[in-house]
Amino acid sequence: MEEMRSFGYICPACGKAVLHSRSVFALNAAAARMECECGKEALTAETDGLRFRLQVPCGVCGGHHQAECAADAVLRGRGIGLACPEKHELMVVVSFRQSRYFPGMVSVMRQHRSSRSLSVAPRR
């Protein structure tokens, strides 16, 4: 069975939760584009073999952010949650197992988007 990684974010254009899965093989082979069904926004992930560069549409502030993570963290790690650098709130989740909890995590992001009560401590 192929190992999969799941990505979730809130589309800043339409406000919907966007969930996509990609195989580890596909993530290593080429850049991945994970588009919202509205067609206005997309998360992209590409690697040079050592690091992943993510271009993330931010459902928190409405902007776009770039993040870099170690390739091992994306491909073999336990999970990543990235915060909006402006609002310090969760903007994207990368899950490493086809977890039954993953859709719930994105749902929590969406519920708290308007209340701004879901906070993530800034990286130091």
C-alpha positions as CSV (number, residue, x, y, z in Angstrom):
1,M,0.0,0.0,0.0
2,E,1.3,3.4,-0.9
3,E,2.0,5.9,1.8
4,M,-0.1,9.0,1.6
5,R,0.2,12.5,3.0
6,S,-2.9,14.7,3.5
7,F,-3.0,18.5,3.2
8,G,-5.7,20.8,4.5
9,Y,-6.3,24.5,4.4
10,I,-9.2,27.0,4.4
11,C,-9.7,28.8,1.1
12,P,-9.5,32.5,1.6
13,A,-11.7,33.1,-1.5
14,C,-14.7,31.0,-0.6
15,G,-14.1,29.9,3.0
16,K,-14.4,26.2,2.4
17,A,-12.2,23.6,3.9
18,V,-9.9,22.1,1.2
19,L,-8.6,18.6,1.7
20,H,-6.2,16.8,-0.6
21,S,-4.0,13.7,-0.4
22,R,-0.9,12.9,-2.3
23,S,1.4,9.8,-2.3
24,V,4.9,10.1,-1.0
25,F,6.1,9.0,-4.4
26,A,4.2,11.8,-6.2
27,L,5.4,14.4,-3.7
28,N,9.0,13.4,-4.4
29,A,8.6,13.2,-8.1
30,A,7.0,16.6,-9.0
31,A,5.5,19.8,-7.6
32,A,1.9,19.3,-6.3
33,R,-0.9,21.7,-6.8
34,M,-3.9,21.3,-4.5
35,E,-6.7,23.6,-5.7
36,C,-9.9,24.6,-4.1
37,E,-13.0,23.5,-5.9
38,C,-13.9,27.2,-6.4
39,G,-10.8,27.4,-8.6
40,K,-9.5,30.7,-7.1
41,E,-6.9,29.4,-4.7
42,A,-4.4,26.5,-4.5
43,L,-1.7,25.3,-2.2
44,T,1.5,24.2,-3.9
45,A,4.2,21.9,-2.5
46,E,7.6,21.3,-4.2
47,T,10.9,19.8,-3.0
48,D,14.5,19.9,-3.9
49,G,15.0,16.7,-2.0
50,L,16.2,18.3,1.2
51,R,13.4,20.8,1.9
52,F,9.8,21.3,0.9
53,R,8.6,24.8,-0.1
54,L,4.9,25.3,0.4
55,Q,2.9,28.3,-1.1
56,V,-0.1,28.6,1.1
57,P,-3.3,30.6,0.5
58,C,-4.2,31.8,4.0
59,G,-7.8,31.5,5.2
60,V,-6.8,33.4,8.4
61,C,-5.6,36.8,7.0
62,G,-6.6,36.3,3.3
63,G,-3.0,36.6,2.0
64,H,-0.5,34.1,0.7
65,H,2.5,32.8,2.6
66,Q,5.6,30.7,1.8
67,A,6.9,28.1,4.2
68,E,9.8,25.8,4.1
69,C,10.1,22.5,6.0
70,A,12.6,19.7,6.0
71,A,11.7,17.0,3.5
72,D,11.9,14.3,6.2
73,A,9.3,16.2,8.3
74,V,6.8,16.2,5.4
75,L,7.5,12.7,4.1
76,R,8.2,10.8,7.3
77,G,7.3,13.1,10.2
78,R,4.3,12.9,12.6
79,G,2.5,16.0,11.3
80,I,2.9,19.7,10.7
81,G,0.7,22.6,11.5
82,L,1.7,26.0,10.1
83,A,0.6,29.3,11.5
84,C,-0.2,32.5,9.7
85,P,2.9,34.7,10.4
86,E,0.6,37.8,10.7
87,K,-2.2,36.4,13.0
88,H,-0.3,33.5,14.6
89,E,-3.3,31.2,13.9
90,L,-3.3,27.8,12.2
91,M,-3.5,28.1,8.5
92,V,-2.5,24.7,7.1
93,V,-2.3,21.1,8.4
94,V,-0.2,18.3,6.9
95,S,-1.1,14.9,8.2
96,F,1.1,11.8,7.8
97,R,-1.3,9.0,8.1
98,Q,-4.7,8.7,6.6
99,S,-6.0,9.7,10.0
100,R,-9.6,9.7,10.8
101,Y,-9.0,12.8,12.8
102,F,-7.6,14.9,9.8
103,P,-11.0,16.1,8.5
104,G,-11.9,17.1,12.1
105,M,-8.7,19.2,12.4
106,V,-9.6,21.2,9.3
107,S,-13.1,21.5,10.6
108,V,-11.8,23.1,13.8
109,M,-9.7,25.5,11.7
110,R,-12.8,26.6,9.9
111,Q,-15.0,26.9,13.0
112,H,-12.4,29.1,14.7
113,R,-11.5,31.1,11.6
114,S,-14.1,33.8,12.4
115,S,-13.8,33.7,16.1
116,R,-10.0,33.9,16.0
117,S,-9.7,31.8,19.1
118,L,-7.4,29.1,17.7
119,S,-3.9,30.4,18.3
120,V,-0.5,29.0,17.7
121,A,2.6,30.3,19.5
122,P,5.0,32.1,17.1
123,R,8.2,30.3,16.3
124,R,11.3,31.6,18.0
